[in-house]
Amino acid sequence: MRNSKIFLFICTTLFLAVFLTACGNSESTSGSSESTDDSAETEQSSEDAATDASQEGEGEVNIYTARHYEVDDKVYERFTDETGIKVNVVKGDAPELIERIKREGESSPADLFITVDGGVLAHAKQEDILQPIQSDAIEENVPELYRDEDNNWVGMSTRARVIVYAKDRVSPEELSTYEDLASEQWEDKLLIRSSTSLYNQSLLASLIELNGEEEVEAWAEGIVNNFARNPDGGDRDQAKAIAAGTGDVGIMNTYYVGLMANSENQEEVDVADQLGVFFPNQDTTGTHINISGIGLTKHSPNTENAIQLIEYITSADIQEFITSQNYEYPVNPDAEWPELLQSWGEFKPQEISWDALLEHNQKAIEISNKVGWQ
């Protein structure tokens, strides 16, 4: 009997491995291609497979995720090894996953919805697909700043959107705020990706919350006037353009710098070596940060297992593992930062409601279109 159970477990595990491999993972952090959580390209398992998986027993948890990082898969594997609870993963684009959960309704196999961006998490809550997470351990692991006010979702990791600069051409003493990047000092020297990027939309949304629409429109116009070139590519491409001398400063997420500095691609390592990292607005409103978060779905069929997985992900040791692999900042204050992040130093983050990123998203898009930020 025992041998039969072992044989069944091995067969099920092999099937899952083949199934996930077939789904693919186009946003690997170890490859040379840009990892973009807001990409239009999706990776979804079939609905039938997800539904079948949810009916196999109590020892499982089903995740719908818009994060596409190898480190996440490694965390799920470790969780299964340590608890025996199988993790079934459906990957895709966040808006599509939200609509899928709504469409599936009470029969949805999804237990957890995972995505990046506070505005997207606020949208998931607004669409009524989440329920409050009740766990003293999670509240101890994750400070209030990184939790929904109703505990419909909790943070998994954060990233800062910072100014990067060419160390041989720019002194950090010349840098100060996001607002200053619109000044004449940086004419023809600024690099940043398209305004269609959710990263930039949320940056603008945060500035609208802090400074108002009129001021942000004037700022965005100044940013466009200072472009060293028309926006092209992702964050890594801005870094490469700085190293090539196309521009002197850029705006990037910190974790891309970390990934490049530790890449297997020597070209990316060389580029990262030429960049300095500067946290803007330290004397004013703080550096813009965004968040990856985990929501418990409204009709979760495996609620206890789902909460156990959130507790696991937000524990200090797993938080340290995530940041050591992906160079995001941990939400658990007891987690130690990797040496590279420590070398950049601590910083003052913006402290605004995550809901503001959703509230001002459309206005951010309108402003970008109006000033010609393509």
C-alpha positions as a Markdown table, in Angstrom:
| # | Residue | x | y | z |
|---|---|---|---|---|
| 1 | Met | 0.0 | 0.0 | 0.0 |
| 2 | Arg | 2.8 | 2.4 | 0.9 |
| 3 | Asn | 4.6 | 1.6 | -2.3 |
| 4 | Ser | 1.5 | 2.4 | -4.3 |
| 5 | Lys | 1.1 | 5.8 | -2.7 |
| 6 | Ile | 4.7 | 6.6 | -3.4 |
| 7 | Phe | 4.3 | 5.5 | -7.0 |
| 8 | Leu | 1.1 | 7.6 | -7.3 |
| 9 | Phe | 2.9 | 10.7 | -5.9 |
| 10 | Ile | 5.9 | 10.3 | -8.3 |
| 11 | Cys | 3.6 | 10.0 | -11.3 |
| 12 | Thr | 1.5 | 13.0 | -10.2 |
| 13 | Thr | 4.7 | 15.1 | -9.7 |
| 14 | Leu | 6.1 | 14.1 | -13.1 |
| 15 | Phe | 2.9 | 15.0 | -14.7 |
| 16 | Leu | 2.8 | 18.4 | -13.1 |
| 17 | Ala | 6.5 | 19.1 | -14.1 |
| 18 | Val | 5.7 | 18.2 | -17.7 |
| 19 | Phe | 2.5 | 20.3 | -17.6 |
| 20 | Leu | 4.3 | 23.4 | -16.3 |
| 21 | Thr | 7.2 | 23.0 | -18.6 |
| 22 | Ala | 4.7 | 23.0 | -21.5 |
| 23 | Cys | 3.2 | 26.2 | -20.3 |
| 24 | Gly | 6.6 | 27.8 | -20.4 |
| 25 | Asn | 8.0 | 30.8 | -18.6 |
| 26 | Ser | 8.9 | 33.7 | -20.8 |
| 27 | Glu | 9.8 | 36.0 | -18.0 |
| 28 | Ser | 12.8 | 34.1 | -16.4 |
| 29 | Thr | 15.0 | 36.2 | -14.3 |
| 30 | Ser | 18.1 | 34.2 | -15.3 |
| 31 | Gly | 17.8 | 34.9 | -19.0 |
| 32 | Ser | 18.9 | 37.9 | -21.0 |
| 33 | Ser | 15.4 | 39.0 | -22.0 |
| 34 | Glu | 13.5 | 41.7 | -20.1 |
| 35 | Ser | 11.2 | 40.5 | -17.3 |
| 36 | Thr | 8.1 | 42.6 | -17.4 |
| 37 | Asp | 5.1 | 41.8 | -15.1 |
| 38 | Asp | 2.9 | 44.0 | -17.2 |
| 39 | Ser | 3.7 | 42.2 | -20.4 |
| 40 | Ala | 0.8 | 41.5 | -22.8 |
| 41 | Glu | 2.2 | 38.0 | -23.4 |
| 42 | Thr | 0.5 | 35.5 | -21.1 |
| 43 | Glu | 1.3 | 32.0 | -19.9 |
| 44 | Gln | -1.9 | 30.2 | -18.9 |
| 45 | Ser | -2.5 | 26.6 | -18.1 |
| 46 | Ser | -5.8 | 25.1 | -19.3 |
| 47 | Glu | -8.9 | 25.7 | -17.3 |
| 48 | Asp | -9.7 | 22.0 | -17.3 |
| 49 | Ala | -6.3 | 21.1 | -15.9 |
| 50 | Ala | -6.6 | 23.7 | -13.1 |
| 51 | Thr | -10.1 | 22.5 | -12.2 |
| 52 | Asp | -9.0 | 18.9 | -12.2 |
| 53 | Ala | -6.1 | 19.8 | -9.9 |
| 54 | Ser | -8.4 | 21.4 | -7.4 |
| 55 | Gln | -10.4 | 18.2 | -7.1 |
| 56 | Glu | -7.5 | 15.9 | -6.3 |
| 57 | Gly | -7.5 | 16.3 | -2.6 |
| 58 | Glu | -6.9 | 18.6 | 0.4 |
| 59 | Gly | -3.2 | 18.5 | 0.2 |
| 60 | Glu | -2.9 | 21.3 | -2.4 |
| 61 | Val | -3.1 | 25.0 | -3.1 |
| 62 | Asn | -3.9 | 26.6 | -6.5 |
| 63 | Ile | -2.2 | 29.9 | -7.5 |
| 64 | Tyr | -3.2 | 32.3 | -10.3 |
| 65 | Thr | -0.1 | 34.5 | -10.7 |
| 66 | Ala | 1.0 | 37.4 | -12.8 |
| 67 | Arg | 4.6 | 37.1 | -11.5 |
| 68 | His | 6.9 | 35.2 | -13.8 |
| 69 | Tyr | 10.1 | 34.6 | -11.9 |
| 70 | Glu | 12.1 | 31.5 | -11.4 |
| 71 | Val | 12.5 | 32.3 | -7.7 |
| 72 | Asp | 8.8 | 32.0 | -7.1 |
| 73 | Asp | 8.7 | 28.5 | -8.6 |
| 74 | Lys | 11.6 | 27.5 | -6.4 |
| 75 | Val | 9.7 | 28.8 | -3.3 |
| 76 | Tyr | 6.7 | 26.7 | -4.3 |
| 77 | Glu | 8.9 | 23.6 | -4.7 |
| 78 | Arg | 10.5 | 24.2 | -1.2 |
| 79 | Phe | 7.0 | 24.7 | 0.3 |
| 80 | Thr | 5.9 | 21.3 | -1.1 |
| 81 | Asp | 9.0 | 19.6 | 0.0 |
| 82 | Glu | 8.6 | 20.9 | 3.6 |
| 83 | Thr | 4.8 | 20.5 | 3.9 |
| 84 | Gly | 3.7 | 17.9 | 1.4 |
| 85 | Ile | 1.1 | 20.4 | 0.1 |
| 86 | Lys | 1.2 | 20.4 | -3.7 |
| 87 | Val | 1.3 | 23.8 | -5.4 |
| 88 | Asn | -0.6 | 24.2 | -8.7 |
| 89 | Val | 0.3 | 27.3 | -10.7 |
| 90 | Val | -1.5 | 29.1 | -13.5 |
| 91 | Lys | 0.5 | 32.0 | -15.0 |
| 92 | Gly | -1.0 | 34.8 | -17.0 |
| 93 | Asp | -1.6 | 38.5 | -17.4 |
| 94 | Ala | -3.1 | 40.1 | -14.3 |
| 95 | Pro | -6.3 | 41.7 | -15.9 |
| 96 | Glu | -7.0 | 38.4 | -17.6 |
| 97 | Leu | -6.6 | 36.4 | -14.4 |
| 98 | Ile | -8.9 | 38.7 | -12.5 |
| 99 | Glu | -11.5 | 38.3 | -15.2 |
| 100 | Arg | -11.0 | 34.6 | -15.2 |
| 101 | Ile | -11.6 | 34.4 | -11.4 |
| 102 | Lys | -14.7 | 36.5 | -11.8 |
| 103 | Arg | -16.0 | 34.3 | -14.6 |
| 104 | Glu | -15.4 | 31.1 | -12.7 |
| 105 | Gly | -17.2 | 32.4 | -9.7 |
| 106 | Glu | -17.9 | 30.1 | -6.8 |
| 107 | Ser | -16.5 | 27.1 | -8.8 |
| 108 | Ser | -13.1 | 28.8 | -9.3 |
| 109 | Pro | -10.2 | 26.5 | -8.2 |
| 110 | Ala | -8.0 | 29.6 | -7.5 |
| 111 | Asp | -6.9 | 30.0 | -3.9 |
| 112 | Leu | -4.4 | 32.8 | -4.3 |
| 113 | Phe | -4.1 | 35.7 | -6.7 |
| 114 | Ile | -0.5 | 37.0 | -7.0 |
| 115 | Thr | 0.5 | 40.1 | -8.9 |
| 116 | Val | 2.7 | 43.2 | -9.0 |
| 117 | Asp | 1.6 | 46.8 | -8.5 |
| 118 | Gly | -0.5 | 48.2 | -5.7 |
| 119 | Gly | -3.0 | 49.5 | -8.3 |
| 120 | Val | -3.6 | 46.1 | -9.7 |
| 121 | Leu | -4.1 | 44.7 | -6.2 |
| 122 | Ala | -6.6 | 47.5 | -5.5 |
| 123 | His | -8.4 | 46.6 | -8.7 |
| 124 | Ala | -8.6 | 42.9 | -7.7 |
| 125 | Lys | -10.2 | 44.0 | -4.4 |
| 126 | Gln | -12.5 | 46.4 | -6.2 |
| 127 | Glu | -13.7 | 43.5 | -8.4 |
| 128 | Asp | -14.7 | 41.6 | -5.3 |
| 129 | Ile | -12.6 | 38.5 | -6.0 |
| 130 | Leu | -10.7 | 38.6 | -2.6 |
| 131 | Gln | -11.5 | 38.0 | 1.0 |
| 132 | Pro | -9.8 | 39.1 | 4.2 |
| 133 | Ile | -6.7 | 37.0 | 5.3 |
| 134 | Gln | -6.9 | 36.0 | 8.9 |
| 135 | Ser | -3.5 | 35.1 | 10.4 |
| 136 | Asp | -1.6 | 36.5 | 13.3 |
| 137 | Ala | 1.6 | 35.1 | 11.8 |
| 138 | Ile | 1.1 | 37.1 | 8.6 |
| 139 | Glu | 0.4 | 40.3 | 10.5 |
| 140 | Glu | 3.6 | 39.7 | 12.5 |
| 141 | Asn | 5.6 | 39.0 | 9.3 |
| 142 | Val | 4.3 | 42.0 | 7.2 |
| 143 | Pro | 4.1 | 45.5 | 8.5 |
| 144 | Glu | 0.8 | 47.5 | 8.1 |
| 145 | Leu | 2.5 | 49.6 | 5.3 |
| 146 | Tyr | 2.6 | 46.5 | 3.1 |
| 147 | Arg | -0.9 | 45.2 | 3.8 |
| 148 | Asp | -4.3 | 46.1 | 2.5 |
| 149 | Glu | -6.2 | 48.0 | 5.1 |
| 150 | Asp | -8.9 | 45.2 | 5.1 |
| 151 | Asn | -6.2 | 42.5 | 4.8 |
| 152 | Asn | -7.6 | 41.4 | 1.4 |
| 153 | Trp | -4.0 | 41.2 | 0.3 |
| 154 | Val | -0.5 | 41.3 | 1.8 |
| 155 | Gly | 2.8 | 42.2 | 0.4 |
| 156 | Met | 5.3 | 39.7 | -0.9 |
| 157 | Ser | 8.2 | 42.0 | -1.9 |
| 158 | Thr | 8.8 | 45.6 | -3.0 |
| 159 | Arg | 10.9 | 47.3 | -5.6 |
| 160 | Ala | 12.1 | 51.0 | -5.7 |
| 161 | Arg | 11.9 | 53.0 | -8.9 |
| 162 | Val | 15.2 | 55.0 | -8.7 |
| 163 | Ile | 17.5 | 57.2 | -10.6 |
| 164 | Val | 20.4 | 55.4 | -12.2 |
| 165 | Tyr | 23.4 | 57.4 | -13.5 |
| 166 | Ala | 26.7 | 57.0 | -15.4 |
| 167 | Lys | 29.3 | 57.0 | -12.6 |
| 168 | Asp | 32.0 | 58.4 | -14.9 |
| 169 | Arg | 29.8 | 61.4 | -16.1 |
| 170 | Val | 27.5 | 62.2 | -13.2 |
| 171 | Ser | 28.1 | 62.9 | -9.6 |
| 172 | Pro | 25.4 | 61.8 | -7.1 |
| 173 | Glu | 25.6 | 65.4 | -5.7 |
| 174 | Glu | 24.0 | 66.5 | -8.9 |
| 175 | Leu | 20.9 | 64.4 | -8.2 |
| 176 | Ser | 18.1 | 65.2 | -5.9 |
| 177 | Thr | 14.4 | 64.5 | -6.9 |
| 178 | Tyr | 12.2 | 63.1 | -9.6 |
| 179 | Glu | 11.0 | 66.6 | -10.1 |
| 180 | Asp | 14.5 | 67.9 | -10.9 |
| 181 | Leu | 14.9 | 65.5 | -13.8 |
| 182 | Ala | 12.6 | 67.8 | -15.7 |
| 183 | Ser | 15.1 | 70.7 | -15.3 |
| 184 | Glu | 17.3 | 72.0 | -18.2 |
| 185 | Gln | 20.3 | 70.4 | -16.5 |
| 186 | Trp | 19.2 | 67.0 | -17.9 |
| 187 | Glu | 18.2 | 68.1 | -21.4 |
| 188 | Asp | 19.0 | 65.3 | -23.9 |
| 189 | Lys | 20.4 | 63.2 | -21.1 |
| 190 | Leu | 17.4 | 61.3 | -19.7 |
| 191 | Leu | 16.4 | 57.7 | -20.5 |
| 192 | Ile | 13.2 | 56.0 | -19.5 |
| 193 | Arg | 10.9 | 53.4 | -21.0 |
| 194 | Ser | 7.5 | 54.0 | -22.5 |
| 195 | Ser | 4.6 | 55.5 | -20.6 |
| 196 | Thr | 2.7 | 52.3 | -21.5 |
| 197 | Ser | 4.7 | 50.6 | -18.8 |
| 198 | Leu | 2.7 | 50.0 | -15.7 |
| 199 | Tyr | 5.9 | 50.9 | -13.7 |
| 200 | Asn | 5.8 | 54.5 | -15.2 |
| 201 | Gln | 2.1 | 54.8 | -14.9 |
| 202 | Ser | 2.3 | 54.0 | -11.2 |
| 203 | Leu | 5.2 | 56.5 | -10.8 |
| 204 | Leu | 3.1 | 59.2 | -12.3 |
| 205 | Ala | 0.1 | 58.2 | -10.3 |
| 206 | Ser | 2.1 | 58.5 | -7.1 |
| 207 | Leu | 3.3 | 61.9 | -8.0 |
| 208 | Ile | -0.3 | 63.0 | -8.8 |
| 209 | Glu | -1.3 | 61.9 | -5.3 |
| 210 | Leu | 1.5 | 63.9 | -3.8 |
| 211 | Asn | 1.8 | 67.0 | -6.1 |
| 212 | Gly | -1.5 | 67.3 | -8.0 |
| 213 | Glu | -2.4 | 66.8 | -11.7 |
| 214 | Glu | -1.3 | 70.3 | -12.9 |
| 215 | Glu | 2.2 | 70.0 | -11.5 |
| 216 | Val | 2.6 | 66.5 | -12.7 |
| 217 | Glu | 1.6 | 67.5 | -16.2 |
| 218 | Ala | 4.2 | 70.2 | -16.3 |
| 219 | Trp | 6.8 | 67.7 | -14.9 |
| 220 | Ala | 5.9 | 65.1 | -17.5 |
| 221 | Glu | 6.3 | 67.7 | -20.3 |
| 222 | Gly | 9.8 | 68.5 | -19.0 |
| 223 | Ile | 10.7 | 64.8 | -18.9 |
| 224 | Val | 9.7 | 64.5 | -22.5 |
| 225 | Asn | 11.8 | 67.5 | -23.4 |
| 226 | Asn | 14.8 | 65.9 | -21.7 |
| 227 | Phe | 14.6 | 62.6 | -23.5 |
| 228 | Ala | 18.0 | 61.5 | -24.9 |
| 229 | Arg | 16.0 | 59.4 | -27.3 |
| 230 | Asn | 12.4 | 58.2 | -27.8 |
| 231 | Pro | 11.5 | 55.6 | -25.2 |
| 232 | Asp | 12.7 | 52.2 | -26.3 |
| 233 | Gly | 12.8 | 48.8 | -24.6 |
| 234 | Gly | 12.6 | 47.9 | -21.0 |
| 235 | Asp | 14.6 | 48.9 | -17.9 |
| 236 | Arg | 17.6 | 46.9 | -18.9 |
| 237 | Asp | 17.7 | 48.7 | -22.2 |
| 238 | Gln | 17.8 | 52.1 | -20.4 |
| 239 | Ala | 20.8 | 50.8 | -18.4 |
| 240 | Lys | 22.6 | 49.6 | -21.6 |
| 241 | Ala | 21.9 | 53.0 | -23.3 |
| 242 | Ile | 23.5 | 54.9 | -20.4 |
| 243 | Ala | 26.6 | 52.6 | -20.6 |
| 244 | Ala | 26.8 | 53.3 | -24.3 |
| 245 | Gly | 26.7 | 57.0 | -23.7 |
| 246 | Thr | 23.3 | 57.7 | -25.3 |
| 247 | Gly | 22.2 | 59.4 | -22.1 |
| 248 | Asp | 23.6 | 60.1 | -18.6 |
| 249 | Val | 20.7 | 59.3 | -16.3 |
| 250 | Gly | 17.6 | 57.0 | -16.3 |
| 251 | Ile | 14.8 | 55.7 | -14.2 |
| 252 | Met | 14.8 | 52.0 | -13.4 |
| 253 | Asn | 13.5 | 49.5 | -10.9 |
| 254 | Thr | 16.2 | 48.5 | -8.5 |
| 255 | Tyr | 15.8 | 44.8 | -9.0 |
| 256 | Tyr | 16.8 | 45.0 | -12.6 |
| 257 | Val | 20.1 | 46.5 | -11.6 |
| 258 | Gly | 20.6 | 43.7 | -9.1 |
| 259 | Leu | 19.8 | 41.1 | -11.8 |
| 260 | Met | 22.2 | 42.6 | -14.3 |
| 261 | Ala | 25.0 | 42.9 | -11.7 |
| 262 | Asn | 24.6 | 39.1 | -11.0 |
| 263 | Ser | 23.8 | 38.0 | -14.5 |
| 264 | Glu | 25.4 | 35.1 | -16.3 |
| 265 | Asn | 25.7 | 37.5 | -19.3 |
| 266 | Gln | 29.0 | 39.4 | -18.9 |
| 267 | Glu | 27.8 | 42.3 | -20.9 |
| 268 | Glu | 25.0 | 42.9 | -18.4 |
| 269 | Val | 27.5 | 42.7 | -15.5 |
| 270 | Asp | 29.8 | 45.2 | -17.2 |
| 271 | Val | 26.8 | 47.6 | -17.7 |
| 272 | Ala | 25.8 | 47.3 | -14.1 |
| 273 | Asp | 29.3 | 48.1 | -13.0 |
| 274 | Gln | 29.1 | 51.5 | -14.8 |
| 275 | Leu | 25.8 | 52.5 | -13.0 |
| 276 | Gly | 25.3 | 54.3 | -9.8 |
| 277 | Val | 22.0 | 54.0 | -7.9 |
| 278 | Phe | 20.4 | 57.1 | -6.4 |
| 279 | Phe | 17.2 | 57.2 | -4.2 |
| 280 | Pro | 15.4 | 60.4 | -5.1 |
| 281 | Asn | 13.3 | 62.7 | -2.8 |
| 282 | Gln | 15.0 | 61.6 | 0.4 |
| 283 | Asp | 14.5 | 65.1 | 1.8 |
| 284 | Thr | 10.9 | 65.4 | 0.6 |
| 285 | Thr | 8.3 | 62.8 | -0.2 |
| 286 | Gly | 10.5 | 59.7 | -0.5 |
| 287 | Thr | 11.4 | 57.3 | -3.3 |
| 288 | His | 8.5 | 55.7 | -5.2 |
| 289 | Ile | 8.1 | 52.0 | -4.4 |
| 290 | Asn | 5.8 | 49.4 | -5.7 |
| 291 | Ile | 4.7 | 46.1 | -4.4 |
| 292 | Ser | 4.1 | 42.5 | -5.3 |
| 293 | Gly | 1.2 | 41.1 | -3.3 |
| 294 | Ile | -0.8 | 38.0 | -2.5 |
| 295 | Gly | -4.6 | 38.0 | -2.3 |
| 296 | Leu | -6.8 | 35.2 | -0.9 |
| 297 | Thr | -9.6 | 34.5 | -3.4 |
| 298 | Lys | -13.2 | 34.9 | -2.3 |
| 299 | His | -14.1 | 31.3 | -3.0 |
| 300 | Ser | -10.8 | 29.6 | -2.2 |
| 301 | Pro | -11.4 | 25.9 | -1.9 |
| 302 | Asn | -8.2 | 25.3 | 0.1 |
| 303 | Thr | -8.2 | 28.3 | 2.4 |
| 304 | Glu | -6.1 | 26.7 | 5.2 |
| 305 | Asn | -3.4 | 25.6 | 2.8 |
| 306 | Ala | -3.4 | 29.0 | 1.1 |
| 307 | Ile | -2.9 | 30.9 | 4.3 |
| 308 | Gln | -0.1 | 28.5 | 5.3 |
| 309 | Leu | 1.6 | 29.3 | 2.0 |
| 310 | Ile | 1.3 | 33.0 | 2.6 |
| 311 | Glu | 2.7 | 32.6 | 6.1 |
| 312 | Tyr | 5.6 | 30.6 | 4.5 |
| 313 | Ile | 6.3 | 33.2 | 1.8 |
| 314 | Thr | 6.3 | 36.1 | 4.2 |
| 315 | Ser | 8.5 | 34.3 | 6.8 |
| 316 | Ala | 12.0 | 35.8 | 7.3 |
| 317 | Asp | 14.0 | 33.0 | 5.8 |
| 318 | Ile | 11.9 | 32.7 | 2.6 |
| 319 | Gln | 11.9 | 36.5 | 2.3 |
| 320 | Glu | 15.7 | 36.4 | 2.4 |
| 321 | Phe | 15.7 | 33.7 | -0.2 |
| 322 | Ile | 13.5 | 35.8 | -2.6 |
| 323 | Thr | 15.6 | 38.9 | -2.2 |
| 324 | Ser | 18.9 | 37.0 | -2.6 |
| 325 | Gln | 17.6 | 35.6 | -6.0 |
| 326 | Asn | 15.6 | 38.4 | -7.4 |
| 327 | Tyr | 17.0 | 41.5 | -5.6 |
| 328 | Glu | 13.6 | 42.8 | -4.6 |
| 329 | Tyr | 13.2 | 44.3 | -1.1 |
| 330 | Pro | 11.7 | 42.0 | 1.5 |
| 331 | Val | 8.5 | 43.0 | 3.3 |
| 332 | Asn | 9.4 | 41.2 | 6.4 |
| 333 | Pro | 11.6 | 43.6 | 8.4 |
| 334 | Asp | 13.5 | 40.7 | 10.0 |
| 335 | Ala | 14.8 | 39.5 | 6.6 |
| 336 | Glu | 18.4 | 40.4 | 5.9 |
| 337 | Trp | 19.1 | 42.2 | 2.7 |
| 338 | Pro | 21.7 | 40.8 | 0.3 |
| 339 | Glu | 25.1 | 42.5 | 0.2 |
| 340 | Leu | 24.3 | 44.5 | -3.0 |
| 341 | Leu | 21.2 | 46.0 | -1.6 |
| 342 | Gln | 23.0 | 46.8 | 1.6 |
| 343 | Ser | 25.7 | 48.6 | -0.4 |
| 344 | Trp | 23.0 | 51.0 | -1.8 |
| 345 | Gly | 22.0 | 51.9 | 1.7 |
| 346 | Glu | 18.6 | 52.3 | 3.4 |
| 347 | Phe | 16.2 | 54.8 | 2.0 |
| 348 | Lys | 13.0 | 56.7 | 2.8 |
| 349 | Pro | 10.1 | 55.3 | 0.7 |
| 350 | Gln | 6.9 | 57.2 | -0.4 |
| 351 | Glu | 4.1 | 56.5 | 2.0 |
| 352 | Ile | 0.8 | 56.8 | 0.1 |
| 353 | Ser | -2.2 | 54.6 | -0.1 |
| 354 | Trp | -1.7 | 51.8 | -2.6 |
| 355 | Asp | -5.3 | 52.5 | -3.8 |
| 356 | Ala | -4.0 | 55.8 | -5.1 |
| 357 | Leu | -2.1 | 54.0 | -7.8 |
| 358 | Leu | -5.4 | 52.7 | -9.2 |
| 359 | Glu | -7.3 | 56.0 | -8.5 |
| 360 | His | -4.8 | 58.0 | -10.6 |
| 361 | Asn | -3.9 | 55.5 | -13.2 |
| 362 | Gln | -6.2 | 56.8 | -16.0 |
| 363 | Lys | -5.1 | 60.4 | -15.3 |
| 364 | Ala | -1.5 | 59.3 | -15.5 |
| 365 | Ile | -2.2 | 57.8 | -18.9 |
| 366 | Glu | -4.0 | 60.9 | -20.1 |
| 367 | Ile | -1.2 | 63.2 | -19.0 |
| 368 | Ser | 1.4 | 61.0 | -20.8 |
| 369 | Asn | -0.6 | 61.0 | -24.0 |
| 370 | Lys | -1.1 | 64.8 | -23.8 |
| 371 | Val | 2.6 | 65.7 | -23.4 |
| 372 | Gly | 3.7 | 63.1 | -26.1 |
| 373 | Trp | 5.3 | 60.6 | -23.8 |
| 374 | Gln | 4.9 | 57.6 | -26.0 |
